[in-house]
């Protein structure tokens, strides 16, 4: 296989024992230092957003399949979705399963779909919870992080299949959520620039599936519903998105019937920092030895 910048960077990370190959593209192990940098990055983002005084919630990396279907991810991004299957058979079917494994034959048809799917976005489980617990007139801001899964195997170390999103969601009136997103776009640039990263903010679109999806993506970009902060990781010409800022309007609140006390539908916006991508951006920018990173960067992370 011919070498590419993505493969070269991955090989360097493996040689330095920062990432650990598992035999599956986009699913590497991580060293203790990689995890420490990511954790310190997370804390820097939390400090930068302390004035939000957010609620904090945590959800597992698997979600209710019925809720997943309702959220519409399969309609827009079926190529990225992953369902969880398990064995429901009897003794005879188990013997057949073992035999097929021993003989190297396919065995997927001996499993059935469970009530769980792998979560593709940290904020998805939040909306039914807010629908259940309610929304005050002043709205709510919720901070969360979660491992999420998107099925897009790649040789690019910055395009993992399972990764962490450091996310916040603002729910409330249009004025509140739009102003909040604007504030965080500026704040995101400030935080990442303070780490010495050469970042840029630009309009973007999600990878909607199919021809109809291309129309949705064009509309999303035209209305400036999505912005991304990009940073060169494996390519100067094609920098990688390491954070995003999304204005959902009434998309999720209509879906889950989330209303303000006056009976009107709330609106939502969210922001997300990719923990692994931001960490890789730091390694790509400052080198693979964290002890040699600029003192200004170390001061932010190791304060």
Secondary structure, DSSP 8 states (H G I E B T S, - for coil): ----HHHHHHHHHHHTTSEE--SSTT--EE-HHHHHHHHHHHHHHHHHTGGG--EE----SEEEHHHHHHHTHHHH-GGG--EEEEE---HHHHHHHHHHHHHT---GGGEEEEEEEE-SSTTHHHHHHHHHH---TT-EEEEEEEEEE-----S-TTS-SEEEEEEEEEEE-HHHHHHHHHHHHHHHHHHHHTTT--EEEEE------HHHHHHHHHHHHHTT-EEEEEE-SS-SSS-EEEEEEEEEETHHHHHHT-B-TTS-B-EEEEEEEEHHHHHHHHHHHH-S-GGGS-HHHHHHHT-
